[in-house]
Amino acid sequence: MTSQDETPPSAGHAYVDGNALAGPLAEVFAVDLTAATSRCDHCGRSGPVAGLHVYAQAPGLVARCQDCGEVMIRLVSTAGTSRLDLRGITVLSIPTGG
């Protein structure tokens, strides 16, 4: 069984870059995760979260690898709850202030 967000988008779907995740992720984390480096679990590509392709046509935000198109991040926020799925990321390297 495949959900809609697990099927790579066709060429006709519009996306914005990973910076669209900055505001929603700031509501959950005390650091800016768009500056973090993520590694795709599917193809192994590493790059900044800000470089991911983010689709907002679903009930939440779906961030896909800029190379292979696999889902890396899902974020759905409702009143009082945010659900974050990072199973498409092998490693998330978060820069620290020090």
MIMI-214818 format. One record per residue (C-alpha): residue in one letter; x negated, y, z negated; residue number from 1. Coordinates in steps of 0.5 Angstrom, whole numbers, plus 2048, in hexadecimal, padded with zeros to 3 digits. Example, Ala and Ser with C-alpha at 12.3 -4.5 7.8 and 13.67 -1.06 7.14 Angstrom:
<recs>
+------+-----+-----+-----+------+
: segu :   x :   y :   z : zado :
+------+-----+-----+-----+------+
:    A : 7E7 : 7F7 : 7F0 :    1 :
:    S : 7E5 : 7FE : 7F2 :    2 :
+------+-----+-----+-----+------+
</recs>
This chain:
<recs>
+------+-----+-----+-----+------+
: segu :   x :   y :   z : zado :
+------+-----+-----+-----+------+
:    M : 800 : 800 : 800 :    1 :
:    T : 7FD : 807 : 802 :    2 :
:    S : 7FF : 80D : 800 :    3 :
:    Q : 800 : 813 : 804 :    4 :
:    D : 7F9 : 817 : 801 :    5 :
:    E : 7F5 : 811 : 802 :    6 :
:    T : 7F6 : 811 : 80A :    7 :
:    P : 7F1 : 816 : 80D :    8 :
:    P : 7F5 : 81C : 810 :    9 :
:    S : 7F6 : 81D : 818 :   10 :
:    A : 7F2 : 822 : 81B :   11 :
:    G : 7F9 : 826 : 81B :   12 :
:    H : 7F8 : 827 : 813 :   13 :
:    A : 7F6 : 82E : 810 :   14 :
:    Y : 7F1 : 82E : 80A :   15 :
:    V : 7ED : 833 : 806 :   16 :
:    D : 7E7 : 832 : 803 :   17 :
:    G : 7E5 : 830 : 7FC :   18 :
:    N : 7E5 : 837 : 7F9 :   19 :
:    A : 7ED : 836 : 7F9 :   20 :
:    L : 7EC : 831 : 7F3 :   21 :
:    A : 7E8 : 837 : 7EF :   22 :
:    G : 7EF : 839 : 7EB :   23 :
:    P : 7F2 : 833 : 7EA :   24 :
:    L : 7EC : 82F : 7E7 :   25 :
:    A : 7EA : 836 : 7E3 :   26 :
:    E : 7F1 : 834 : 7DF :   27 :
:    V : 7EE : 82D : 7DD :   28 :
:    F : 7E6 : 82E : 7DD :   29 :
:    A : 7E2 : 834 : 7D9 :   30 :
:    V : 7DD : 834 : 7DF :   31 :
:    D : 7DE : 835 : 7E7 :   32 :
:    L : 7DE : 82E : 7EA :   33 :
:    T : 7DE : 831 : 7F1 :   34 :
:    A : 7D7 : 832 : 7F0 :   35 :
:    A : 7D6 : 82B : 7EE :   36 :
:    T : 7D3 : 826 : 7F3 :   37 :
:    S : 7D7 : 820 : 7F4 :   38 :
:    R : 7D5 : 819 : 7F8 :   39 :
:    C : 7DA : 816 : 7FC :   40 :
:    D : 7DC : 80F : 7FA :   41 :
:    H : 7DD : 80D : 801 :   42 :
:    C : 7D7 : 810 : 805 :   43 :
:    G : 7D2 : 812 : 800 :   44 :
:    R : 7D2 : 819 : 802 :   45 :
:    S : 7D0 : 81E : 7FD :   46 :
:    G : 7D2 : 825 : 7FD :   47 :
:    P : 7D6 : 82B : 7F9 :   48 :
:    V : 7DD : 82A : 7F7 :   49 :
:    A : 7DE : 831 : 7FA :   50 :
:    G : 7DC : 82D : 801 :   51 :
:    L : 7E2 : 828 : 800 :   52 :
:    H : 7E8 : 829 : 805 :   53 :
:    V : 7EE : 82A : 801 :   54 :
:    Y : 7F5 : 829 : 803 :   55 :
:    A : 7FB : 82C : 7FF :   56 :
:    Q : 801 : 829 : 803 :   57 :
:    A : 802 : 824 : 7FE :   58 :
:    P : 805 : 825 : 7F7 :   59 :
:    G : 7FE : 826 : 7F4 :   60 :
:    L : 7F7 : 827 : 7F7 :   61 :
:    V : 7F3 : 822 : 7FB :   62 :
:    A : 7EC : 823 : 7FC :   63 :
:    R : 7E8 : 81F : 802 :   64 :
:    C : 7E1 : 81E : 804 :   65 :
:    Q : 7DF : 822 : 809 :   66 :
:    D : 7DC : 81D : 80D :   67 :
:    C : 7E0 : 816 : 80C :   68 :
:    G : 7E7 : 819 : 80A :   69 :
:    E : 7E8 : 815 : 804 :   70 :
:    V : 7EB : 817 : 7FE :   71 :
:    M : 7E6 : 81A : 7F9 :   72 :
:    I : 7EB : 81E : 7F4 :   73 :
:    R : 7F2 : 81E : 7F3 :   74 :
:    L : 7F5 : 823 : 7EE :   75 :
:    V : 7FC : 824 : 7EC :   76 :
:    S : 7FF : 829 : 7E7 :   77 :
:    T : 806 : 829 : 7E4 :   78 :
:    A : 808 : 82D : 7DE :   79 :
:    G : 803 : 82C : 7D9 :   80 :
:    T : 800 : 826 : 7DC :   81 :
:    S : 7FA : 825 : 7E1 :   82 :
:    R : 7F8 : 81F : 7E4 :   83 :
:    L : 7F1 : 81E : 7E7 :   84 :
:    D : 7EF : 818 : 7EB :   85 :
:    L : 7E8 : 818 : 7ED :   86 :
:    R : 7E7 : 811 : 7EF :   87 :
:    G : 7E4 : 813 : 7F6 :   88 :
:    I : 7DE : 816 : 7F3 :   89 :
:    T : 7D8 : 812 : 7F1 :   90 :
:    V : 7D4 : 817 : 7ED :   91 :
:    L : 7D7 : 81E : 7EB :   92 :
:    S : 7D0 : 822 : 7E9 :   93 :
:    I : 7D3 : 829 : 7E6 :   94 :
:    P : 7CE : 82E : 7E5 :   95 :
:    T : 7CD : 831 : 7DE :   96 :
:    G : 7CB : 838 : 7DB :   97 :
:    G : 7C4 : 835 : 7D9 :   98 :
+------+-----+-----+-----+------+
</recs>
